[in-house]
Amino acid sequence: MDDDDRKEEEGKLDPPTPELHEAKARPTHAGDYRNEWDAYGAAQRLFAKEVNMVDEESRDKKDKKSLGKRTVAIRKWFDKLPKSKMKEAEAAAEKWNSEGAPNKEKMHM
């Protein structure tokens, strides 16, 4: 295991820059660009781990109709995002809308 792997496991790597974060979260399927991106959708991709945690906490595994509660919980999470994360989501959405889907060579089909 190299130093980066060890640091990653220990959680000591520097947080990624917004540009790197956006590049990793960028949608790669052409179908992801059917509708225009907004900050809410971009935030869910950029901060997927946080969204999954909120979803897990609000999910009632016995009630299949709990999707509405989960959506409300994620919306509340989004409304409480720090300004820096909100700006990152807005910038990513704007970039994804202006640039569109990546080249076919880079796209997952």
C-alpha positions as CSV (number, residue, x, y, z in Angstrom):
1,M,0.0,0.0,0.0
2,D,1.5,3.4,-1.0
3,D,1.3,6.6,1.1
4,D,-1.7,8.0,-0.7
5,D,-3.7,4.8,-0.1
6,R,-2.7,4.9,3.6
7,K,-3.6,8.5,3.9
8,E,-6.9,8.0,2.1
9,E,-7.8,5.1,4.5
10,E,-6.9,7.3,7.5
11,G,-9.0,10.2,6.0
12,K,-5.9,12.5,5.9
13,L,-5.9,13.4,2.2
14,D,-6.5,17.0,1.3
15,P,-10.1,17.6,0.2
16,P,-10.3,17.7,-3.6
17,T,-10.5,21.0,-5.3
18,P,-13.9,22.1,-6.6
19,E,-12.7,21.5,-10.2
20,L,-11.5,17.9,-9.4
21,H,-14.7,17.3,-7.4
22,E,-16.8,18.5,-10.4
23,A,-14.8,16.4,-12.9
24,K,-15.3,13.2,-10.9
25,A,-19.1,13.9,-10.5
26,R,-19.7,15.0,-14.1
27,P,-22.4,12.9,-15.8
28,T,-21.1,10.7,-18.5
29,H,-24.3,9.3,-20.0
30,A,-25.8,11.3,-22.9
31,G,-29.3,10.7,-21.3
32,D,-28.2,12.7,-18.3
33,Y,-28.3,15.8,-20.4
34,R,-31.9,15.5,-21.6
35,N,-33.0,18.0,-19.0
36,E,-31.2,21.1,-17.9
37,W,-29.1,20.7,-14.7
38,D,-29.9,22.8,-11.7
39,A,-28.0,23.2,-8.4
40,Y,-30.2,20.7,-6.6
41,G,-29.4,17.9,-9.1
42,A,-25.8,18.8,-9.4
43,A,-25.4,18.9,-5.6
44,Q,-26.8,15.3,-5.4
45,R,-24.1,14.1,-7.7
46,L,-21.3,16.2,-6.2
47,F,-22.1,15.3,-2.6
48,A,-23.5,11.8,-3.2
49,K,-22.0,10.4,0.0
50,E,-23.9,13.0,2.1
51,V,-27.1,12.4,0.1
52,N,-26.8,8.7,0.7
53,M,-26.4,9.2,4.5
54,V,-29.5,11.5,4.6
55,D,-31.4,9.0,2.5
56,E,-30.4,6.1,4.8
57,E,-31.5,8.1,7.9
58,S,-34.9,9.0,6.4
59,R,-35.6,5.6,4.8
60,D,-38.2,3.3,6.3
61,K,-37.3,-0.1,4.9
62,K,-40.7,-1.5,6.0
63,D,-42.7,1.2,4.2
64,K,-42.3,1.1,0.4
65,K,-44.2,4.5,0.2
66,S,-41.5,6.4,2.1
67,L,-40.0,7.9,-1.0
68,G,-41.8,11.2,-0.4
69,K,-40.3,11.5,3.1
70,R,-36.8,10.7,1.6
71,T,-37.3,13.4,-1.0
72,V,-38.3,16.0,1.6
73,A,-35.2,15.0,3.7
74,I,-32.9,15.5,0.8
75,R,-34.5,18.8,-0.1
76,K,-34.0,20.0,3.6
77,W,-30.3,18.8,3.4
78,F,-29.9,20.9,0.2
79,D,-31.5,24.0,1.7
80,K,-29.0,23.8,4.5
81,L,-25.9,23.5,2.4
82,P,-23.1,25.9,3.2
83,K,-22.7,28.7,0.7
84,S,-19.4,27.3,-0.6
85,K,-21.1,23.9,-1.5
86,M,-24.1,25.7,-3.0
87,K,-21.8,27.8,-5.2
88,E,-19.9,24.7,-6.3
89,A,-23.2,23.0,-7.2
90,E,-24.4,26.0,-9.1
91,A,-21.1,26.3,-11.0
92,A,-21.2,22.6,-11.9
93,A,-24.8,22.8,-13.2
94,E,-23.9,25.8,-15.3
95,K,-20.8,24.1,-16.7
96,W,-22.7,20.8,-17.5
97,N,-25.5,22.8,-19.2
98,S,-23.1,24.9,-21.3
99,E,-20.7,22.0,-22.3
100,G,-23.2,19.2,-22.7
101,A,-22.4,15.6,-22.8
102,P,-18.7,14.6,-23.2
103,N,-17.3,13.2,-26.4
104,K,-18.5,9.8,-27.5
105,E,-15.0,8.3,-26.7
106,K,-15.4,9.4,-23.1
107,M,-19.0,8.6,-22.7
108,H,-20.5,5.4,-21.1
109,M,-23.0,3.9,-23.5
